[in-house]
Amino acid sequence: MNNLKYYDLGRAVPDTAKRPIQGGRMNGKTDINPMWRIKMLTEMFGPCGIGWYYESVREWTESYEQSIAAFVRIKLYIKVDGEWSMPIQGTGGSMFVEIQKSGPYVSDECFKMATTDAISVACKQLGIGADVYWDKDKTKYGADADSQKQKETPKTDAERDSLLETLKNELIRTGYTWNAVIKTYKVDNVDTLSKLQIKDCISKMKKQPDRVVPQ
C-alpha cells in the first residue's frame, strides 16, 4: 500500500483556489477556498455522507475583554476500501464579537466559519493543501511549474502595492480592519479593490484619529 496515496492526491492547490491574505496576523500567508477542500474530499473518497462525513463534537465561546471568539471541534471520517476510518479531529475558530473603531461587530456566521476552519484543520492531516502549508516539500513537478509561473508572471503594479502599504499603516493607526474596508466598498477581497477605492479609503483614514489603546 502506498502510504502517501491520498497525501499526494490532495497536496497541490490550483491558483484558482488560492488567495493571498493581506493585513492582520496572517499577512503574507495564503488562504484556500473552503469549497476546494470539499471538492477534494469528494474526488478522493466520494460524496459527503457516503464516502466521508464529519460530526460536530463541541461548540463554545471564549472571551477576552470585550472580544468573543467562537470555536468548533469536529471529527472527520473517511471511507477507504469500504471501511470507515478512525476520527480525524479538527478544531476551528472565528470571531463572534470583534471590537472595531466604529464599535462592536457581531457575526451571525461565526459558528459556520469556525466549522469551516475545523474542517480545514482535519483535511490538513490528510495532506490536503500540503503544498501551501509546506512549500519546501513540493514535488519536482510542482517546483518546475512554479518556476515557469514566475517566468510568465508580469511585474506587479508598484503604485498599487505602495497604496496598499499606506492603507495598511493607516488601518493599524486607526484600529480599523481590512474586513471593514471590504464591507465598505462591497468587494470580495482586498485584491479586487481599485486604485481609486484605495486612494479614497486612505483619504478617509487620514481624517480619523489614532486608535485609543485601553490602559
N, C-alpha and C positions, 0 to 999 in steps of 0.2 A: 504493500500500500504506500502511495506517495503522501507523506505527511504534510507536504506543502501544497497539495492539490487545491484546496479551497482558498488558501492564503494567496496563491498565485493567480487564481481566477478573479479575485476581488481587489487586488492590490493597486492596480492602475486606475487613476481617476481622470476622466476626459476633461478637457479645458472647459467644456460647456457646463460642467457640474461644479466648477471651482470659482470662487470669488475672493479677491484679496480683502482682508479686513483692514480698515483704516480708522485709527482712533482707538482710544481706550487701552486696556492692558494687553489686548491681543493684537495691537497694531503691528502690521507686517506679516501676520500669520495668514493662513488660507482657510476659508470657510467652504464646506462641502454641502451641496444641495441635499437636504434630507431625503427627497424623493429618489435620488440616485441610489441611496443605500437600500431603499425599499425595492427598487428595480433589481439591484444586485442580489438581494436575498431571494427574490422571486426567480431570477435566472439560475441561481445556484441550487436552490432547494425546492422550488415550486411555489404556488400561490399561498398567500397568507392564510393560515388556518388549516392548510393541507400539508405543506412542506416546511412551514415554520410558523411560529406564533410567539407572542410574549404575554406575560401576565404581570399586572401591577401589584407589587408586594406592599408598598407603603407610600403614602403621600403625607408631607408635613411641611411646616414653615419654620423659619428661624429669623429672628430679628436682631438688628444691631442699630442702636439709637432709633432713628425714625424709619430706617430702611428695613424691608421684609423680603426675604428670599424664599422661593418655593422649591421643594425637592421631591423627586420621584425615584423610587427604586423599582426596577423590573427584573424579571427572569425571562431570558430569551431561550427558546427551544428550537432546534433544527432537526429535520428527519434525514438520516443518512442510511441508505440501504434498507429502508423500511423500518428503521428503529429510531425512536426519539432520543435525543441527546440528554445529558445531564444539563441542569440550568446554567446558562451563561448570564452572569449578573452584571447589571449596569446601573449606575446612579447618576442622574442628571439634575441640573438646577436652572432656574430662571428667576428674574426679579418680579416680585408681586407688587411691592411698593418701592418706587425709586424716587429719591429726592432730587428734583431738578430746580433750576433757577426760578421757574415760574410757580413752583410748589410741588407737592407730591404727585407722581404719575402712577396710577393704579392700572395694572394689566389684568384683563379678564381672560387672558390666554396663557397665564403663567404655568399652569399645570400641564397644558398641552405642549408648551415649548419645553418644559422640563422633561416630559416623556420622550419627546423627540431627541433631546440631548442624551437621555439614558439609553435609548436605542443605539445612538452613535457610539457610546462607550462600549456597549456589548458587541457591536459589529467590529469595533477596532480589535477586539480579542480574536476575531476570526480572520484578521488581516485585511478586512475591507477598508480601502483607502490608505493602505500601509505606505504607499509611496509618498503621500503628503506628510505623514507623521514621521517617516524615517527616510529622508531624502538620500542619505548615503547608501541605502540598501537597494536602490533602483537597479533593475536588470540592465544588462548591456544594451538591450533593445530600447529600454526607456531612456538610457543615457544618450544613445545615438539620436533618438527623437528630440530630446531636449536640446542637444547641440545644434540640430538642424533648425529647430524652432528659433533659437537665439539668432541664427544667421538670417532668418526670414523676418524676424520681428522688427518693425520700423522703430525709429528713435522715438522716445517718449516726448510728450509735449512739456517742455521745460517750464513754460509760463504757467500752465495749469498746475503742474506739480508745486511750483512756488506759491501759487494762490492757495492751494490746499494746505500747505505747510503754515501759511499765515493764518488761515482759518482755524487750523488745529490749535495754534497758540492762543488765539482769541477764545476758543471754546474752553481751553484749560483755564485761562484767566478769569472768565466769567462764570464758569461752572456749568455751562450748557453741554449737552451731549450730541454726538453725531445722530443719534436716533431722533432728537428734537429737530435737527436740520432736515433730515429725510422727510419727517412728517410735515414740516412747514412748507417744503417745496413739492411735496407729493410725488416723490421719485422712489424707485425701487431700492436704490442703494447709492452710496457716495459716488460710485463710478459714473452714474448717469446724470450727475449734476453738470449743468452747462457752466462755462466760464462766467457768463452774465449772472447766473444764480449764485455762484461762489463769491463774486465781487459784491453782489447785493448783500449777501449774508455777512461778509466781512465788514461792510459799511454799517450794518445794523449792530453787529457785535461791538464795534468800536465805540458805540454810543452807550453801551451797557457798563455799569460799574463793576469793579472787581468783585469776585466771589468772596463772601464773608465766611471765614472758616471758624466754626464754633470753638471756643476756648475750653 
